[in-house]
Amino acid sequence: MWSELDEVLKGELERLKESRLFRFLRRIDSPQAPEVVLDGKKVILMCSNNYLGLANHPEVVNAAVESMKRYGYGAVASRLVSGNMKIHEEFEEHIAAFKGAEAALLFNCGYMANIGVLSALCDSARDLIVSDKLNHASIIDGVMLSKAKFAFFRHNDPEHLEAILNAKRAKARRVLIVVDGVFSMDGDIAPLKDIVSLAERYEAMVMVDDAHATGVIGRTGRGSVEHWELYGRIDVQMGTLGKALGGFGAFVCGSRALIDYLINRCRPFIYTTALPVPVVAAARRAVELLEAHPEMVERLRSNVNYFVSSLKDMGFNVSSSKTAIIPVIIGDEEAALKMSELLLERGVFVAAMRPPTVPRGTSRLRVTLMATHTKNHLDRALEAFRDAAKLIGII
Ligand SMILES: *Cc1c(COP(=O)(O)O)cnc(C)c1O
């Protein structure tokens, strides 16, 4: 043992506290519903990714239970050894059809899917990954893990992307352009039509991360390809099972060749244990529910429209959102923090986002809504927003 370890770590933690970047865990002691018990108090939850309320849907829970009675709990080996079960393959076929792709592959989570796909597809210094500046941390980590060269283009700026492709395409063996379909901090949507046209012109691959898009955008909630009508024109569609689909895990969709390549070359797929049976069974039921009830997506959208327009009417700085993520810009860091504390006192749980997560001077509350929030939940939350903002003098 190293006798100084704790002293060294405490020093680091002190520095985090001084720069007010120290983080701690809050505890929920109830199912993940629109109202939860947070640190002993009942509050309206407005910072979860349970966009369609499926985390706690009785049919989803039941599917998990029934599958376990039949097939047990764990898969207890890598898919490539003895962990590949019928339920994994059946669900992959289902997900591929749902996303309008030839084939799909399950991953244990979105983080692993992103680092795995990027490092498998771009595995040489002759390759180039071009990433939106505001892409999710797991994409940034995937870029770093790959052996490829990389470049970042300004957020949602296809002209800057083109300038990079123009300067660098000829020198690269393969180029992969990667974006979040829906950006996790601002809830805005990547301009995929322009990006795909550029990719086709410059012979580059396109990968879209639909973590916040699946179950949310597109007429029936199928994500970016449906939203932009880009059927058959995106090489890699990644999505997660842990947000709108209410559970855990992720998937990648694309051509049969892409999926076979990943099975052979993607280390976070190969060197890990397959997803447990109930996780896959629950995800399958969640997808079936989404297919049968696209009105859930509609309900989410109307909740977002109502909440945004009400906040605007009150004088908040909030832009229209077509997704479940609503950034309410407060500006000052302290004010954003104070707002979230005042909201919590009034029974509304919303996360405050401060630098370095967001640019200085744009500290914000990041509200996420669910299809299962009732009008009463929304009105109570809006009342709390009005009250808190008046107290700190921002409206
Ligand atoms: C949440 C998220 C991930 C990670 O997915 P997990 O399944 O939670 O690991 C990846 N990309 C984006 C954009 C995300 O929001």
The ligand as an ORCA input file, in Angstrom:
! r2SCAN-3c Opt
* xyz 0 1
  C     -25.898      8.852    -22.744
  C     -25.114      9.000    -23.994
  C     -24.176      8.043    -24.373
  C     -23.793      6.895    -23.498
  O     -24.762      5.908    -23.474
  P     -24.824      4.901    -22.233
  O     -25.645      3.783    -22.729
  O     -25.436      5.657    -21.109
  O     -23.416      4.495    -21.936
  C     -23.556      8.194    -25.605
  N     -23.826      9.256    -26.396
  C     -24.706     10.213    -26.031
  C     -24.958     11.368    -26.949
  C     -25.353     10.123    -24.811
  O     -26.198     11.085    -24.442
*
